Amino acid sequence: MSANHDSANLLEVRGLTKIFGTLTACNHVDLNIAKGEIHALLGENGAGKSTLVKMLFGSLEPNSGEIFWDGQPVRIASPGAAKKLGIGMVFQHFSLFEALTAAENIALSLDDGSPISSIAAKARALSYSYGLPLDPESLVGDLSVGERQRIEIIRCLLQTPQLIILDEPTSVLTPQEADKLFETLERLRSEGKSILYISHRLEEVKRICDRATVLRHGKVVGHCNPRQETAASLARMMVGNEVKAVVRAPAEGIETAPALLEIRALTRKPATPFSIPLRNINLTVRAGEVIGIAGVAGNGQGEFFESVSGEALQPEAGSVRIRGKDAGGLSITGRRLMGAAFVPEERLGHGAAPRMKLSENLLLSRHATDGKAFVGSGGMVKSAAIYAASQRIIEVMDVRKSAPDPEAAALSGGNLQKFIVGRELDRKPSVMVVNQPTWGVDAGAAAHIRPALIELARSGSAVLVINPD
């Protein structure tokens, strides 16, 4: 083994570079992960973190650079090769089949040929031991985002990897669940396992991580001991300047402002055996008001959003009222035509079609409400107008991208979230319902999203925010 490669390191990366067209996503990145350490990988959305870990997991091939595993040079050509080395990963965007059960999804990633019943039993025991209760027999399509993330974490841990890459693992966990996960990670560290930890929650990085590597615009800009830094100093390293906290001044006259969104005795039976029923929910959001709905993930937030947005129609038309008119029996398009806008919790596949361009996604969501602007006589699409509108949103929300009009899947999670939120804000809706607006986004992206929602309310709209944080 070369003297340049420390035997204490499990993974070493030297000069790793990945280029997409004219964008250098990773630019000669160096990274060392020691055996038995929790190493944080920090950077704002679009800094190159996802590209780097995809190369380490074999999902992307680098243009240049070297990877050493336990001191030996390796080529990680596929996720299968990564798993054989002992690398496991939990992606921020889940790779699950909605029509299969949790146990069946887990079985697809295992090579031991165990029967489903055995895998289900192991998954159940492991999930409860980690404080992440999971029903292996439940269909993924019926689960909340938080519950789906539990499947990914358990699936990874069942493979007993030497290096675990965790991408935003606590973004939809309760504080109690996160504490239990941290206990698990600390136990794994004590056993000599290594963890590459990606998170925008800087206080938890300070709490559990031994070292940190910071990326900015695809380059390594610093290394540090997180415990010796403040959350503010870590954020400053990530974005290159100070990140100001968002503070909303108390609004006046809200009590007499018109009610723009009214939920009246909203009740919904479970659509499946695993769905959460809604019982007699009453809520009013007035012009100029931001109302927050808190709660542990998986307790009906998804069902509530579906009912308010029109993805699930209500038998009682008056159970949802928008701008003083009944909307419970209207589809999401009908409610948009009444002046409402909606941002779901899942960005890819729900908020945006992954393989469609940003301009095409804009047309999909606004062809009805912006018909005259985007569609001409005879149904001809006004491509130039759609492109111009998408570029306006990109500029206003500071969406960072690798091409003028990339596919949604090509954006980092935070940049896609900024585009989706901006797409709805661009309509200047009277009512805005947002489910987990800052899930998995960095401080810089959140600093764009939160003030935009506050400004919308300040302009006289009603804003409803659903968020477990």
N, C-alpha and C positions, 0 to 999 in steps of 0.2 A: 504494500500500500504506500502511495506517495506520502512524503512527509508533509505535503501541503493539505492533507485531508485528516483532520483531527478524528481519532477513533471515538472520541466522546460524542461526536455528532452522528445522529441517525441519518439526517438528510442535509446535503450541501448542494447549493445551486450556484453556478458560476456563469455570469454573462448571459443569462437567459433572455432571449429577444423574440418577440412575436409582432409581425407586421400585418395589418389588414389594409390593403390598398395603399393609401397615402398616410394612414394612421399607424404610428408605432405604439401599440398598446402596452408592451413591456420593452423597456430599453436597457439592455445589459444589466439585468437584475441579479444581485447577489443575495443569498439567503442561507443562513445556517440554523438548523434546528437540532438542539442537543437531545440526547437520550434523557427521558424523564423530565422534560420541561413543557410548560404551557407557553407557547410563543404567539404573541398577538401580531396580526397583519393588519395594519391600519391604513386608511386613506379614504378620501371622499369618493362618492360614486363616480365611476369613470376613471379612477386612478390606475386601474390595471390589476386590481386584486383578483377579480373573477378570472381574468385571462391567465394569470399566474397559476392559480390553483387548478384550473382546467388542464394546464400543461403538466402539472405534477400528478394529476389523476389520469392522464392519458386521453383526455377528451379533445385536446388540441396538440398539434405538433409544433414545437418551437422552430423558428427560422435558424437560430443559432444558439450556442451556449451548451453547458454541460450540467448533468445531474449525477450526483454521487449518492449511493444508498449504502450506509454502513461502510463508507470508505471506498466502495467499488463503483466505477462508472456504469451507469445503466441507461437504457433507452426505454422509456415508458410509452409504448406504442398504442395502448388501449386501456380503458378502465379495468379490463380483465387482468392485464399485466400489472397494473397498479395494485389490485387486490392480492395478486399472488406474491408481490413484494411485501405486502403488509400495510398498504395504504387504504384507508377507508374515508369516505366523504359523505357529509350531509349538505346537500345544496340548499341555497336559499329558495330557489324555485324547484318544487318537488317533482320527482320522476315516478309518479304513481299512476296506475290504471284505475280509473274511477269505477269501472264495472266489476272489479275484483275485490275480494275481501282484504283486510289488512294482512292476514296470514298468507294469502296467496301472493300478494305483492312482495312480502318478505321472502317467500320461497323462491321467487324468480331470481333473487340475487345470491342464493346459496347453492353450492355445488355438492352438498353431501347426500343428496337423494333421500333425505328424511321425509316421512309422510307429513301431510299437512297438519294432522292432529298433533304430532310431536312438535312441529315448528310453532303451532299456535300455543301449545303449553309453555314452551320456552319463552316465547315472546310475552305471554301474559305474566309469567313469573318475573321476567327481567323488567318489564314496564312498571310493575307494582313495586319492585325493589328500588327502582330509581325515582319513585314518586310521580311517574308519568302514566297513570292508569290508562290501559288500552284494551278494547274488546277486539280480539283477533278475528272474530266472526263478522264484524261490522263491514259494510260496503264502504269503500273509500268515498264514493260519490255522496254519501250521506253525512260525511264528517266535516267538521269545521277546519279552518286552516291550522289552528293549534293542535287539533287531534291528528291531522295529517303529518304535521311535523314530528309528532311523537313516533309515528311509524318509521319515518326516515332515521331518527336517532336510534331506535331499537334495532332496526335492520342493520345499521352500521355496527353497533356494538356486538351483535350476534356473530359477526365475522372475526372477532378478536384481532383487530388490526394493531400494528405497532405504532403507526402514525394515524391519528384521526384528524381530518380537516373538517372544521365546523364553521359553516357560513351563517351568521346571524342565528345561532341556535336558541336564543332566549327571546326572540322578537315577539313571539305570541305566547310565551309562558307566563304564568302568574309568578309573583315574587317567591312564593313558597316552592313552586316547581323549579324555578331558577336556582334557589338555594340548594335543593336536592340534587340538581344537575351539577352544581359546583362541587358538592361533596363527592359525587361520582368522578368528576374530572380530577379532583385532588387525589382520590384513591388510585385512579389509573396512573397518575404521575408518580405516586409512591411505588407503584409496581414497575416503574421504568418505561411506561408508555409515554409517547410524545403527542402533543396536541398543537395543531396550528389553528388559532382561534381568530376568526374574523367577526368583528362586532363594531357597531357605531355607538354602543352604550359604554362610554368611556369609564364610568365609575366601576362597572363590573370588570373591565380590562385591568384597571388599577388593583382591583381586589384579588384576581386569581392568576394574572399572567406574570411570568418571570422576566420576560424580555419582550420588546416590541420592535418591529421593523415598519417604517412608515414609507408609503408610496405616494408620489404626487406626479400626475401626468406621465405615468409609466416608468418613473425613475425612483430609485431608493434615495430618499432625502434625509434619512436619519435612523438611528437606532437608540433605544433608551430602555431604562428600567422603569416600567409604568408606575411602580410604587413610589418612585421619587419625583413623579410629575403630578401636576394637577389636571383635572379634566379640561380646563381652559388651555393649558399649555399643550396638551395632546391635540386638542382641536386646532390650535394655531399651527402646529407642525403639519397637520393633515391638509389644511386649506391655504396656508401661507399668510393668513392674516387673522385678526380678531373676529370671533363669531359672537355677535350680540344676541343677548337673550330677548325673546319676544314677550313684551308686556302689553296687555290690553288695558286701556283706561276704562273705568266704569262707564257704562252707557247710561244716558239719562232719558227718561220718558218712555222706557220700554213697556211699562205696565199699561199704557194707553195706546201703544202702537198696534196697528192691525195684525191679526193672526193670519200668517201666510201658510203655515202648515199645521193642521190639526189632526191628531190621532184620537179617535173616539171609540172606546170600548173594543179595541182591536183584539180579536180572538181568532186563533187558527189552530185547527187540529193537526197533529203530526202527519206529514205527507208520507212518511215511511216509519217503520218500527224504530228507527234510530234518530228521527227528527225531534226537535224540542217544541212542545206546544206553546202557543202564546195565549195568555189569559188576561182579558180585560185591561189592555194597556191604553192609558190616556196621557196625552202629551200635547202641548201647544208651543209652537215656536213663532215668535212675533218678528216683525220687521226690525232689523238692526240688532237682532239677538243671535248669539252663538250658544246652543245648548249641547252639552256633552252627555253621552250615555256610556257609563263605565260598566265593567263586569268581566269576569273570567271568561276567556275564549271558550266557545262551545256551549254557552248558556242561552242560546236563542238569538244571538246577534245576527247571524246569517238569515234566519227565518224572518226576523223583524225587517231587515233591509229588503229582502225579497218582497215583503208585503207592502212596504212604503214605496218602493221603486216601481212596482207594477210587474215584476217578474212573476209574482204570484198574485192572482186576482182575488179580491175579497167578495164574498156573497153580499155583504152590506156595503153599498156604494158610499154611504156616509161615514164609514169607519176611517177613511182617509180623505181629508179635504185639503185642496190646494187653492189658495187665494179665494177662499170662501165658497168653493164649488166642490161637489162630490167627485171623488176620483178613484174610489175603491174598486170600481169595476172596469177601470181603464188600464190598458197595457202601458208599458214603459214609454212607448212612443206617444201615447195619448197624454201621459203626465208631463212629458217633455214639452208637448205643444201647449200645455197650461203654464209653462214657465219654470218647470222644475229641472234639476240636473242631478246626476247620480254618479258616484265613484265607488265601485265595489272593492272589496278587500284584496281579491286576487287579480294581479295586474295582467299576467300573461294568460290568455285563453278566455278571460272574462272581461277585463277592462280593455284589452286590445287583442286583436288577432295576430299571433306571433309572426307569421310569414307574410304579412301584408305591410306595405310601407306606412309611414306615419300619416301621410296625406290620405291614403286609402282608409286607414282607421278613422280619420277625421270625417270622411264622407259617410262611412258606415253609421256613425253615431249621430250625424247631424243632417242627413239628407232630407229628413222630414221637416225639421225645425228651420233649416236654412235652404229650403228648396229653391227659392228664387236666386239666391246668391251662388249656389253650387250646381244647380241643374237648369239647363235652358229649355227652350221650346222643343217639343218632340222627345224629351227625356235625355237630351245630350248633356253629358257631364262637362262642367266647366273646369277642366283640369288646371288651368292657370290660376283661377280663383281659389281652388282648393289648396294648391301648392302654396300660394301666397299666404293663405290663412294659417296653414301648418307652420310656415316659416315665422310668422308673427308670434305664434304660440311658443315656438322654440326659442326665439329671441327674448321674449318677455320672461319666460321661466328659466332661462339659462340652461337649456337642455344641451348636453354635450354629446356629440355623435361622431361617427366615423365616416359619414357620407352625407350629402345634402338632404336625401330623403330615404333614410335607412329603414329596413324592416324593424318592427317593434322588438323582435327577439334579439336584435343586434345591440340594443341599448342596455346599459346597466340598470339594475332594479330601481335605483333612485332617480335616474334620468327618465326612465319610462314613467315613473310615478309623477314626476314633474310635468311631463307632457300630458298625461291623462287628466290630472287636476287642471292644468292650464286649458286643455280642450274644453272642459265644462265651464270654467270661469270665463272663457272668451265669449260665451253666449250672454254673459251678464244675467244669469238666471235670478228669478225672484226667490226661489227655494233651492238650497243646495244640501244634499244628503251625502256624507262622505264616511265610508267605512274604513277605518285604520289608515288615515291619510299619510302617516309617516312611518309605516311599518317597514323596517329594514332600510331606512334611508339615513344618510349621514347628517351631521349637524349643518353642513352647508346647504344641502337640499331641503332639510326641514326649515331652515331659515328663509327659504323662498316660499314654501307651501303655507306655513302658519300665518305669516303676515298677509298673504293673498286671501286667505279665508276671512281673516279679521277685516281686511279692507272691503271685502264683499259685503259683510254685515254692516260695516260703517256706511256703505252706500245705500242701505235700506233693505237688503235681502235678509232672509231667514236662513240660518246655517245650523244643520244638525250633524254633529260629529260623533261617530261610534268608535270607541277606542278602549282597549283593555289597559293601556298604559296609564 
